[in-house]
């Protein structure tokens, strides 16, 4: 098995987004460095925020399930909230891909 490990083809991926090399002024701007710190810093505050959003979305799913079990029609507010959460999750992907490379994001 040690021989198999030595024969394994290791590869490395770039950690950061193409913005680092393609748009160095944007990458080094104070606003972007702040965003990068929220996403990739030690505390990963962006992940904490998105986990909070996920918990709110979970509560919405429970409410929608209750509506479905009672055969009630969903209110327009619930339907709009679904769309809002979908947009928030797309924004999450955009923010993370502005910091991480695609292979790093996929492995993350």
C-alpha positions, -999 to 999 in steps of 0.1 A, spaced: 0 0 0 29 24 5 38 17 -31 3 26 -42 5 59 -23 38 67 -40 23 59 -74 -7 82 -67 -8 112 -89 -12 142 -67 -23 175 -81 -28 210 -67 -55 234 -75 -53 272 -73 -68 284 -41 -81 318 -52 -103 330 -79 -92 342 -114 -99 377 -101 -66 376 -82 -46 375 -115 -72 389 -139 -82 419 -119 -54 427 -94 -67 462 -86 -101 448 -76 -85 419 -57 -62 442 -37 -89 468 -30 -99 474 6 -135 464 0 -126 431 -17 -100 423 10 -127 428 36 -150 405 17 -122 379 13 -116 381 51 -153 374 57 -152 344 34 -117 330 39 -106 344 72 -100 325 104 -136 331 117 -153 325 83 -181 350 92 -197 346 58 -203 309 65 -218 317 99 -241 342 82 -251 317 55 -257 290 82 -281 315 99 -299 320 66 -300 282 62 -317 279 95 -343 305 86 -349 286 53 -353 254 73 -380 271 94 -397 282 62 -397 246 49 -413 234 82 -440 260 78 -446 250 42 -448 214 52 -474 222 78 -494 241 51 -491 211 28 -502 186 55 -532 208 63 -541 211 26 -539 249 29 -528 270 0 -495 288 5 -496 325 9 -479 347 -17 -454 357 11 -442 321 14 -439 318 -24 -419 350 -25 -397 339 3 -388 307 -16 -376 330 -45 -357 352 -21 -338 322 -6 -330 309 -41 -315 343 -50 -296 345 -17 -281 310 -24 -271 321 -59 -254 352 -44 -236 329 -20 -221 310 -49 -211 342 -67 -194 356 -36 -175 324 -29 -165 320 -65 -152 356 -64 -128 345 -37 -121 308 -44 -112 291 -77 -138 267 -90 -118 236 -81 -112 249 -46 -149 258 -42 -159 223 -54 -135 207 -30 -146 230 -2 
